Amino acid sequence: MEPFQLAQDEFFRISPWQDQFPHVMAGFTSKNGGFSTDSFCTFNLGLHVHDSKESVNKNRKKLSQIIKFPTEEWVCSEQVHDHHIKKVTRSDRGKGVYVYEEGIPHTDGIYTDESNVLLTSVYADCVPLYFFVPSRGLIGLAHAGWKGTVKQIASRMVKCWIEDEGVNIKDIFVAIGPSIHDCCYVVDDRVINEVVQTLAEGDKPPFKEVSSGQYSLHLSDLNHLLLKKMGIKESNILISSRCTSCEEDLFFSHRRDQGKTGRMMSFIGYKED
């Protein structure tokens, strides 16, 4: 069953997690229900894409009201398609919410073990990765484009939790959110050469050659493979079947929209009683 279910026009919830753990608010926004216009129509959550700042801020306030997580408790980061991971605390709340440059700098993965902190990141085809240890209230997000994926940001988050937080790998749950799939994502030898470096003998390649030097790549499958290689149990991994490029009525897509488009937001937070 598809784990990302439309809760209302503006966002999808990770239903298996929220049904079992009601204190967790975790989801992914759609492109609908907001105040932006033109290429950003209508629920653009990205501050860095040349949309009206006023519209983006109104959209962010609307999301905060819908999910009952005030913007004062959000943490945002400056995503640079790399693999840096940072632990954040309540003292980081409010960073980057209304001014992009004030977010956590040069960081594509954030996590916390504190409640009433909403972790966020934004997307328009890249793979959103959600991490969760229910017994610890430990939550994390990673933004995995092709560069972050081959730099193994998913594996780095897991390793960080094991080594720095003392987590048993059997207790880590992961959700892989909507992203561009191989049906719509064609890349060249430069990218595939990097992908191949992450594979071992016997791994099923997450790509197919479609013409000379051109390959259809399934980034979420690659992240799934890398997570399993790290030791995450298959039963602890949720994978969305939703393609951000195919589902034009629901999602922005950098590839489909030729670079001029809005951003969806992934979010996860742990609320106190």
Beta strands, then each sheet from edge to edge (+ up, - down):
strand 1: 4-8
strand 2: 11-14
strand 3: 24-29
strand 4: 74-75
strand 5: 85-87
strand 6: 109-112
strand 7: 118-123
strand 8: 127-133
strand 9: 138-144
strand 10: 173-176
strand 11: 186-188
strand 12: 207-211
strand 13: 214-217
strand 14: 237-239
strand 15: 264-270
sheet 1: 1+ 2- 3+ 15- 7+ 4+
sheet 2: 5+ 6+ 9- 8+ 10- 14-
sheet 3: 11+ 13- 12+
end
